[in-house]
Amino acid sequence: MNYYIFFVTVPNIEEGQKIAKILVENKLAACVNIIQNILSVYRWRGKIEEDNEHLLIIKTTEENNTKIIKKVKEIHSYTEPECIGLKIETGSDTYLNWIKEMVE
């Protein structure tokens, strides 16, 4: 079984909590951490932008990757939300097994 972490930025804590709860309630994610108050610098529509955002760290299995991307795009307020997944190469067997149990 392959496990993944997704990063999603949100404009405010309320939206982050909403997305996190929906993903966990629908068993698409085992856990979502919300890191508050990050500064994002990026290019958007030809301009350099700076925004205060919050970062969601989403733990899931490979089977949920497409569903997470679809659900985030569906409920996120951004036109093109960040939703990138990285494969977990190693980790505690008991924690990874817990992720699997929470999303089945």
Phi, psi and omega per residue, in radians:
M1 nan 2.422 3.090
N2 -1.836 2.461 -3.122
Y3 -2.036 2.617 -3.069
Y4 -2.368 2.698 2.955
I5 -2.063 2.304 3.049
F6 -1.927 2.508 3.008
F7 -1.920 2.271 3.092
V8 -2.404 2.210 3.056
T9 -1.678 2.583 -3.138
V10 -2.360 2.696 -3.074
P11 -1.357 -0.388 -3.118
N12 -2.649 2.827 -3.052
I13 -1.152 -0.587 -3.129
E14 -1.111 -0.742 3.101
E15 -1.161 -0.671 3.094
G16 -1.070 -0.770 3.128
Q17 -1.138 -0.695 3.121
K18 -1.071 -0.853 3.141
I19 -1.097 -0.783 -3.130
A20 -1.019 -0.836 -3.111
K21 -1.114 -0.720 3.132
I22 -1.107 -0.768 -3.130
L23 -1.126 -0.742 -3.133
V24 -1.250 -0.774 3.139
E25 -1.050 -0.626 -3.134
N26 -1.544 0.158 3.116
K27 1.004 0.562 3.027
L28 -1.561 -0.396 3.120
A29 -2.390 2.526 3.062
A30 -1.415 -0.612 -3.050
C31 -2.742 2.527 3.027
V32 -2.287 2.090 3.025
N33 -1.608 2.497 3.099
I34 -2.073 1.999 3.085
I35 -1.705 2.101 -3.060
Q36 -1.534 2.664 2.956
N37 1.006 1.180 2.982
I38 -1.879 2.692 3.075
L39 -1.826 2.138 3.112
S40 -1.879 2.287 3.063
V41 -2.079 2.183 -3.034
Y42 -2.727 2.853 3.073
R43 -1.716 2.248 3.121
W44 -2.470 2.129 3.137
R45 0.914 0.767 3.044
G46 1.432 0.049 -3.135
K47 -2.141 2.603 3.013
I48 -1.447 2.189 -3.110
E49 -2.016 2.669 2.994
E50 -2.315 2.259 3.135
D51 -2.459 2.545 2.945
N52 -1.456 2.197 -3.114
E53 -2.369 -3.107 3.040
H54 -2.232 2.611 -3.064
L55 -1.996 2.218 3.029
L56 -1.663 2.325 3.027
I57 -2.006 1.956 -2.968
I58 -1.911 2.202 3.116
K59 -1.832 2.261 -3.066
T60 -2.707 -3.029 3.044
T61 -1.913 2.829 -3.107
E62 -0.990 -0.591 -3.109
E63 -1.061 -0.406 -3.100
N64 -1.707 -0.018 -3.051
N65 -0.936 -0.950 -3.100
T66 -1.113 -0.687 -3.140
K67 -1.135 -0.692 3.117
I68 -1.124 -0.812 3.134
I69 -1.025 -0.813 -3.136
K70 -1.088 -0.806 -3.098
K71 -1.154 -0.730 3.126
V72 -1.082 -0.802 3.127
K73 -1.080 -0.608 -3.107
E74 -1.199 -0.676 -3.003
I75 -1.895 -0.163 -3.090
H76 -1.355 2.547 -3.122
S77 -1.412 -0.296 3.141
Y78 -1.322 2.606 3.058
T79 -1.088 -0.766 3.135
E80 -2.334 1.459 -3.096
P81 -1.211 2.541 2.998
E82 -1.186 2.248 3.076
C83 -2.686 1.558 -3.081
I84 -2.115 2.395 -3.108
G85 -1.968 2.471 3.102
L86 -2.185 2.343 3.118
K87 -1.236 2.359 3.047
I88 -1.423 2.055 -3.090
E89 -1.383 -0.568 3.136
T90 -2.747 2.830 3.130
G91 3.086 3.045 3.100
S92 -1.079 2.196 3.137
D93 -0.984 -0.715 -3.114
T94 -1.166 -0.662 3.108
Y95 -1.208 -0.775 3.129
L96 -1.099 -0.675 3.077
N97 -1.120 -0.646 3.097
W98 -1.099 -0.747 3.090
I99 -0.974 -0.858 -3.124
K100 -0.996 -0.805 -3.125
E101 -1.106 -0.623 -3.068
M102 -1.314 -0.400 -3.090
V103 -1.837 0.001 3.125
E104 -1.442 nan nan
